[in-house]
Amino acid sequence: MMKRAARSGLIALCSLVGFGAVSTLPATAENIRVFMDYARVLKLDRAVSKVIIGNPNIADVTVSDPQTIVVTGRSFGVTNLVIIDTEGTTLVDERIVVARDGTDQLRVYRNTEPSTLICSPTCERPSEAAAAVN
């Protein structure tokens, strides 16, 4: 049987790195992971006063309501997120890691020029707008 502390730590880790749409930020979170061009909802236990993102070109943050933050991956890379409550206490000061969701993508190199194909269920070139972002 798993000890209570280990089990609660495992549950917190699973909620942080899982693919669920909603996450509750544990006090001991190490990284917030988001795929590029995907949104991740973060529910907090207190009302938020300020939200600060280190590099808005990597991730965008929107306050949906006083206790709900939406993080959207803009470009792959690492930045940080700081969330402060109405009393001035820092609720979150964590790294955001934005990665590409490469599960349905195929990258083809011709000489040195890369080309990305989206393969779901067949491989096709992405639209020009999507290709400009990637």
C-alpha positions in Angstrom: 0.0 0.0 0.0 1.3 3.5 -0.9 1.9 5.9 1.9 -0.4 8.9 2.1 2.3 11.5 1.4 3.6 9.6 -1.6 0.1 9.0 -2.9 -0.9 12.7 -2.7 2.4 13.7 -4.4 1.7 11.2 -7.2 -1.9 12.6 -7.6 -0.5 16.2 -7.7 2.1 15.2 -10.3 -0.5 13.4 -12.4 -2.8 16.4 -12.4 0.1 18.7 -13.4 1.5 16.7 -16.3 -1.7 14.9 -17.3 -3.5 15.7 -20.5 -6.7 16.9 -18.7 -8.1 20.2 -19.7 -8.3 21.6 -16.1 -5.4 21.5 -13.6 -5.2 22.6 -10.0 -1.8 24.0 -9.2 -0.2 22.2 -6.3 2.2 24.2 -4.1 5.1 22.0 -5.1 4.7 22.1 -8.9 8.0 22.1 -10.8 6.9 23.0 -14.4 3.7 23.9 -16.1 3.7 22.1 -19.5 1.7 23.3 -22.4 1.7 22.3 -26.1 2.2 25.0 -28.7 -1.2 26.4 -29.9 -3.0 24.6 -27.1 -4.6 26.1 -24.0 -4.4 24.8 -20.4 -6.8 25.9 -17.7 -5.4 26.4 -14.2 -7.8 26.6 -11.3 -6.6 28.4 -8.1 -8.0 28.3 -4.6 -7.9 32.1 -4.2 -8.7 35.1 -6.2 -6.0 36.5 -8.4 -4.9 40.1 -8.5 -1.9 40.1 -10.9 -0.6 37.7 -13.5 2.9 38.2 -14.9 4.3 36.2 -17.8 8.1 36.4 -18.4 8.0 36.1 -22.2 4.5 36.6 -23.9 6.0 35.4 -27.2 6.3 31.9 -25.6 3.1 31.7 -23.6 0.0 33.9 -23.3 -2.0 34.1 -20.1 -5.6 35.2 -19.7 -7.6 35.6 -16.5 -11.0 33.9 -17.2 -12.4 34.7 -13.8 -10.8 35.6 -10.4 -9.8 32.0 -9.8 -9.2 30.6 -13.3 -6.2 31.3 -15.5 -5.8 30.1 -19.1 -2.3 29.5 -20.4 -1.8 29.2 -24.2 1.4 28.0 -25.7 2.5 30.5 -28.4 6.0 29.3 -29.4 8.2 26.5 -28.1 10.6 27.5 -25.3 10.7 28.2 -21.5 9.4 31.2 -19.6 8.0 31.8 -16.2 4.6 32.6 -14.7 4.0 34.6 -11.5 0.5 34.8 -10.0 -0.3 37.2 -7.1 -3.4 37.1 -5.0 -5.5 40.1 -3.8 -3.4 40.3 -0.5 -0.1 40.5 -2.4 0.9 36.9 -1.7 2.6 35.0 -4.5 0.4 32.0 -5.3 2.5 30.7 -8.2 6.1 31.3 -9.3 6.8 28.5 -11.8 8.4 27.8 -15.1 6.2 27.3 -18.2 7.6 24.8 -20.7 6.0 25.0 -24.2 6.6 22.1 -26.5 5.3 21.1 -29.9 2.7 18.4 -30.0 4.5 16.2 -32.4 2.2 13.2 -32.1 0.5 13.8 -35.5 3.3 15.6 -37.2 6.0 14.5 -39.7 8.9 16.7 -40.5 10.5 16.2 -43.9 13.9 17.8 -44.8 14.8 18.5 -48.4 18.4 19.6 -48.4 18.3 21.9 -45.4 14.7 23.1 -45.9 12.2 21.6 -43.4 8.6 20.9 -44.2 6.0 19.9 -41.7 3.0 17.6 -42.5 0.0 17.0 -40.3 -0.8 13.3 -40.3 -4.3 12.7 -38.9 -5.3 10.3 -40.5 -3.5 11.1 -43.7 -0.5 13.4 -44.1 -1.3 16.9 -45.5 0.5 20.2 -45.5 -1.0 22.6 -42.9 -2.7 25.8 -43.9 -0.6 28.8 -44.6 -1.7 30.5 -41.3 -0.8 27.4 -39.2 2.5 27.0 -41.1 3.5 30.6 -40.3 3.1 30.0 -36.6 5.1 26.7 -36.7 
